[in-house]
Amino acid sequence: MFGKLFRVSIFGESHGKCVSTLIERCPPGIDVNRDEIRRELERRWPLKGELTTSRLEEDDFEIISGIFNNKTTGAPICVLVWNKEAKPTEYEGIKDIPRPGHADYPAKIKYRGFNDYRGGGIFSGRLTAALVIAGYFAKEILRKYGIKVRAHVIQIGNIKLDREVSFEEIEKSNFRYGIECVDPKTASKMIDVIKKVKNEGDSIGGIIEGIAVNLPVGLGEPPDDTLDGDIAKALFMIPGVKGVEFGLGFKLACMTGSLANDQLSIDKSGKVVFLSNNMGGILGGMSNSMPIRVRVVFKPTPSIRKPQRSVDLSKKKEVILRLSGRFDPCIAIRAVPVVEAAMAIVLADHLLRWLSWKDLINSEER
């Protein structure tokens, strides 16, 4: 569970009956469009079957509670996403052989062998479907206050988008070429890389950038619930994430303060503005009115067809593991709506907390 005024829990297993999300303290009266939820879920399937796993789930969901007459009621919202393409028997032969790059070994030790090992169980990317649904409700809360969140692919392997992209450019892109990358030529090269590693029985990593705009000043509750800290924690809930940076991130280590600092000015309307956004829209754990920019690094899919060394824990001997299931050659391209969802959930929670703070101050002034 994460969030305090907008609380989200996700649960279920990769090859169980379903994966689910429970959303608590969602404000009442928010419009719920099931077709839009379905479209958000479909974004997890770019170029279906060609660049993604052959496990083609329809992501058929069922809203159990919290919605009446297509509006939120204020009661807890529970949504189930049914697992119709589960094939749990595929994992019986390797249940005692940890797959390299997966959580199999620490999970088996931590849970004393009682964990659901099928497809990774709770550690599977399948649970991101539940996260995307929660993100839909978070985005609807943000939309009422003009706040928007989008993400896009900026790197697959060594193929990079070599320029900074505005939020408006992402919004205007139709992504007809498959990958949610704003530049068609770069997207085409990314697709070629993914096809190449797939044909070789291998996988490749990537980077997604998330951007949020139109935020008020002061979202975040330092020193413990900092905005960037909570966003990073939510992003690390996404399976496969191994790195998060805001603004210029690690490049700041090579800069002087005079170059790195976002200096301030007054625009023609008398509004305080920043002359740059090297800090990615967050200072001291709080939003500063500039767009939040965060980059998320995804590791290569650990399940690959190439033979890998492992151990048979039941026989205490080394083995060569050859996997033959249904795998994604690149999980990053499926994670764009998931990154958006994670960011939106945190921002919605902090927005509601900020509004409560604002109401308290206004009531004291009255």
PyMOL commands that set and color helices and strands:
alter all, ss='L'
color gray80, all
select helices_A, chain A and resi 34-42+88-94+104-110+118-123+125-143+167-172+184-199+227-235+249-254+257-260+332-334+336-365
alter helices_A, ss='H'
color red, helices_A
select strands_A, chain A and resi 7-12+18-24+61-65+67-68+71-72+77-82+148-156+159-160+206-213+241-246+264-266+272-274+282-283+286-287+292-298+308-312+317-321
alter strands_A, ss='S'
color yellow, strands_A
deselect
rebuild
show_as cartoon
